[in-house]
Amino acid sequence: MDRLELQKLIRGIIVATVTPFDDNFEVDYGRIYELAQWWVENGLVEGKAVIKTCSVMGEMLSLADHEWPVVVRTVVQAVDGRVPVIGTIHGKDTKRSIDDALRAQDLGAVGLQISAPTGTDPSQDDTLRYFSDMSDAIEIGMMIYNTPWMPHGGIETDTFHKMADFEHVVAIKWCDFPDYNYDDMAGLSDIF
């Protein structure tokens, strides 16, 4: 899909869902399915909302590499096209991020919330190349998550401006931070 099609899907409130576990701390996929259907039945529908699954607040860090794809697939199947589903990628290198993004795309996610690969001490140019490579490799939307509180997680306004030509970057999850000027981001509102 192109940016305009993706922007029509990734709009409204973006609900970060929890990942339920059973009493043995195993992912409860049946409960995930029930909750996803409940969210849709209670108003989270296309044009008004997006369901974000496997986010940091949704226990992403507690999920094994083999578990998160099943969570994404379960939510996608449960909502049955009634609301867009996005996943997340945080802090991984380019190759693993692209692999995860392609897997999420194949599972039916329409987008991903992605933060910069903070563990590699990236420069702004490194961050730009990372998101460029991601955009070129996938067909789903990317919401770039600015995480300036993390070492090397901050993305400068100028770097965001340079992403304007990246077809699959459709949104920015902005975090106000003392060293950032929110007004500088206003010029991006017509793009992302």
C-alpha positions in Angstrom: 0.0 0.0 0.0 1.1 3.6 -0.5 1.3 6.2 2.2 -2.1 7.7 1.6 -3.8 4.3 1.8 -1.9 3.5 4.9 -2.7 6.9 6.5 -6.4 6.2 6.0 -6.0 3.0 8.0 -3.7 4.2 10.7 -5.8 6.9 12.3 -7.9 7.5 15.3 -7.0 6.4 18.8 -4.2 3.8 18.9 -5.0 1.4 21.7 -2.0 -0.4 23.3 -3.5 -3.8 24.3 -2.4 -6.0 27.2 -1.2 -9.5 26.7 -3.0 -11.8 29.2 -1.1 -14.8 30.7 -2.5 -17.8 32.6 -1.7 -18.8 36.1 1.5 -20.6 34.8 2.7 -17.4 33.1 2.0 -18.8 29.7 0.4 -16.6 27.0 -3.4 -17.0 27.1 -4.2 -16.9 23.4 -7.9 -17.8 23.9 -8.3 -14.8 26.2 -6.4 -12.6 23.7 -8.9 -13.6 21.0 -11.9 -12.9 23.3 -10.5 -9.5 24.3 -9.8 -8.5 20.7 -13.4 -9.3 19.8 -14.6 -7.3 22.8 -12.6 -4.3 21.8 -14.2 -4.3 18.4 -17.7 -4.9 19.8 -17.2 -1.9 22.0 -16.2 0.6 19.3 -12.6 0.0 18.2 -13.3 -0.1 14.5 -11.6 1.1 11.3 -11.6 4.8 10.9 -11.9 5.4 14.6 -9.2 3.3 16.1 -6.2 1.0 15.7 -5.3 -1.9 17.9 -1.6 -2.0 18.8 -0.5 -5.4 20.0 2.8 -6.7 21.5 3.9 -3.2 22.5 6.2 -2.5 25.5 3.1 -1.7 27.6 1.5 -4.9 26.2 4.2 -7.2 27.6 6.4 -7.3 24.5 9.5 -7.7 26.6 7.9 -10.8 28.3 7.2 -12.5 25.0 9.5 -15.1 23.5 10.5 -14.7 19.8 8.1 -17.6 18.9 5.2 -16.1 21.0 4.7 -12.6 19.6 3.8 -13.7 16.0 1.1 -15.9 17.5 -0.3 -13.0 19.5 -0.3 -10.8 16.3 -2.0 -13.6 14.3 -4.6 -14.2 17.1 -5.6 -10.5 17.2 -5.7 -10.2 13.4 -8.0 -13.3 13.2 -10.2 -12.1 16.1 -10.9 -8.7 14.7 -11.5 -10.1 11.2 -10.7 -6.9 9.3 -13.0 -4.7 11.3 -10.1 -2.7 12.8 -6.5 -2.3 11.7 -3.9 -4.1 13.8 -0.3 -2.9 14.2 2.6 -4.6 16.0 5.8 -3.1 17.4 9.6 -3.4 16.9 11.8 -1.9 19.5 15.6 -1.7 19.6 16.5 -4.4 17.1 19.1 -4.3 14.4 18.1 -3.7 10.8 18.1 -7.3 9.6 16.1 -8.6 12.5 13.7 -5.7 12.3 13.0 -6.3 8.6 12.5 -10.0 9.3 10.0 -9.2 12.1 8.3 -6.6 10.0 7.9 -9.0 7.1 6.5 -11.7 9.5 4.0 -9.2 11.0 3.0 -8.1 7.4 2.4 -11.8 6.4 0.3 -12.2 9.5 -2.0 -9.4 8.5 -0.7 -6.4 10.5 -1.2 -3.2 8.5 1.6 -1.4 10.3 4.2 -1.3 13.0 5.3 1.1 15.7 9.1 1.1 15.4 11.7 2.8 17.5 15.4 3.3 16.6 17.9 0.5 17.2 19.2 2.1 20.4 21.6 -0.7 21.4 24.0 0.1 18.6 24.8 3.7 19.5 23.3 5.0 16.2 24.0 8.5 14.8 21.1 10.4 13.2 22.4 9.2 9.8 22.4 5.6 11.0 18.8 6.0 12.2 17.8 7.5 8.9 19.4 4.5 7.0 17.6 2.1 9.4 14.2 3.6 8.7 14.9 3.9 4.9 15.9 0.2 4.7 12.7 -0.7 6.7 10.5 1.4 4.4 12.0 -0.1 1.3 11.6 -3.7 2.6 7.9 -3.7 3.6 4.5 -2.8 2.3 2.9 -1.9 5.6 2.9 1.4 7.5 5.4 2.5 10.0 4.7 4.8 12.9 8.1 6.0 14.1 8.4 6.1 17.9 10.7 8.9 19.2 12.2 7.7 22.5 14.6 10.4 23.6 14.6 9.1 27.2 16.5 6.0 26.0 20.2 6.3 25.2 20.4 7.1 21.4 16.6 6.8 21.1 16.0 10.4 20.3 15.3 11.4 16.7 16.0 15.0 15.7 13.3 17.0 13.9 15.7 17.3 10.9 15.9 13.6 10.7 12.1 13.3 10.6 12.0 15.8 7.8 14.4 13.7 5.8 12.0 10.7 6.2 9.3 12.6 4.3 10.2 10.6 1.1 10.0 7.2 2.8 6.9 5.7 1.4 5.9 3.5 4.3 6.6 6.0 7.1 3.1 7.2 7.8 3.0 8.5 11.3 5.2 9.7 14.2 4.6 8.9 17.9 6.0 12.0 19.3 7.3 12.4 22.8 7.9 15.9 24.1 11.2 16.1 25.8 13.1 19.1 27.2 15.7 19.2 24.4 13.0 19.0 21.7 10.9 21.8 20.3 7.4 20.5 19.5 6.7 23.6 17.3 9.5 22.4 15.0 7.4 19.2 14.3 4.4 21.2 13.1 5.9 21.3 9.6 5.5 17.5 9.4 1.8 17.3 10.2 0.8 17.4 6.5 3.2 14.5 5.7 2.8 12.1 8.6 
